[in-house]
């Protein structure tokens, strides 16, 4: 996760006014928002871990696609070998017994914020539906391999899932360093989806990489000193906040060159480690 990318500035207030699509005070999906998204094959939402809004938005998008009769894969930055029980049980008890969430409890403040109440609630809410789950972080065997490259492995795992379900839309939730379109140091996962020779995404216009931008609020994240509440008391979104009087909106076609769109919420709320486990 790169929290520094959560709030890139934009000078073109006219672009925001013209293209911002409101999505409701409770992140509800409007018909206009669904229409803007429904032709994409892969939608990746990049978050600052330890926040609630991106997971809530993934749930809203997923429900909208299911409502329109589409197959959906919900992908999450979690190793599949830490979710084997949930993959078959698909209920709160099997989730509570998962290695992923129990490791987060053991790590305490040394974690990264992914195993949050928001991520748990997303999985619990979607478990009874017909979604396929695609957990795409590197599993232990992959991580132990020589020359392990985490983002390329995440790409390979997503690519394999897309081949398994060729008619499904992939809606992924990850840290906002992984769904960047261009490298800073190493190539991010989304770069491979666009550029790898073996990508099953033949039309790169079908890839949408959204970055969560917010103005004020809190997150429970690790920015180098362990998990802690980080508070943004003063507005940090600049023109994203002032150009339109929407609490939440989508802005496609702009992402400060690093993303292909913005998912904006006026406030961000911390989501703490889920402690329901076994």
Helices and strands as residue ranges (DSSP letters): G 3-5, H 13-19, E 21-22, H 31-37, E 42-47, H 53-67, E 72-79, G 80-82, H 84-89, H 92-96, H 99-107, G 108-110, H 117-127, E 132-137, H 140-143, H 150-164, E 169-175, H 189-195, G 204-206, E 207-222, E 227-232, H 239-242, E 248-252, E 261-268
